[in-house]
C-alpha cells in the first residue's frame, strides 16, 4: 500500500560526480535538502537549503513519475557566491525512489547548464536535460 504523505527533515546529499563540463569546485560538494509531498493532493515541494554551507533556500517543484518523486527547480540561471566564487546555478533536481527511499540529486551550473554535478546514486540515464 502506497503512503499518502512523504516528508523528510533536512538531510545531506554529497555531489561527488561530474557528468559534463569542467570542475568548478573542489570535490565533493554537500547539499542540504528537505521535502514534503502528498500523493492524494499531488502537492508538495522540496528545498535545496544549503550548498557547501551557503544558504540558498531554492524551491523545487514536484512531479510524480511511476514510483519516484522528482523535484525540479524552475528558476532562471542565477549567480550565487559559493566557496567564495561566483557561480551560476542553472537547475537543481532531487529524485526519491518511494519503494526503498533511495535519494539522488543533480545540479547544473552555468547559463546553459553544461557543468553537471551529481550524487553517486544519480544515473546518467535519468532524465537530465539542462
CORLINFEN-V592621 format. One record per residue. RES is the residue in one small letter. PHI is phi in whole degrees, -180 to 180 (none if undefined). Layout:
{{RES PHI} {RES PHI}}
This chain:
{{x none} {x -77} {x -69} {x -89} {x -129} {x -119} {x -156} {x -152} {x -68} {x -54} {x -145} {x -86} {x -133} {x -103} {x -92} {x -120} {x -125} {x -115} {x -85} {x -143} {x 83} {x -92} {x -66} {x -97} {x -130} {x -67} {x -84} {x -88} {x -97} {x -122} {x -109} {x -114} {x -118} {x -148} {x -161} {x -150} {x -157} {x -110} {x -71} {x -72} {x -90} {x 57} {x -121} {x 163} {x -165} {x -132} {x -139} {x -92} {x -77} {x -137} {x -131} {x 47} {x 68} {x -93} {x -69} {x -122} {x 53} {x -81} {x -84} {x -117} {x -108} {x -86} {x -137} {x -110} {x -122} {x 51} {x -103} {x -127} {x -100} {x -125} {x -107} {x -134} {x -73} {x -127} {x -85} {x -76} {x -52} {x -133} {x -85} {x -129} {x -101} {x -125} {x 56} {x 79} {x -118} {x -74} {x -137} {x -101} {x -86} {x -104} {x -157} {x -129} {x -129} {x -124} {x -122} {x -128} {x -81} {x -71} {x -68} {x -126} {x 59} {x -76} {x -115} {x -143} {x -154} {x -148} {x -134} {x -106} {x -120} {x 81} {x -57} {x -104} {x 73} {x -76} {x -104} {x -125} {x -102} {x -137} {x -81} {x -60} {x -78} {x -79} {x -89} {x -64} {x -89} {x -60} {x -69} {x -133} {x -100} {x -60}}
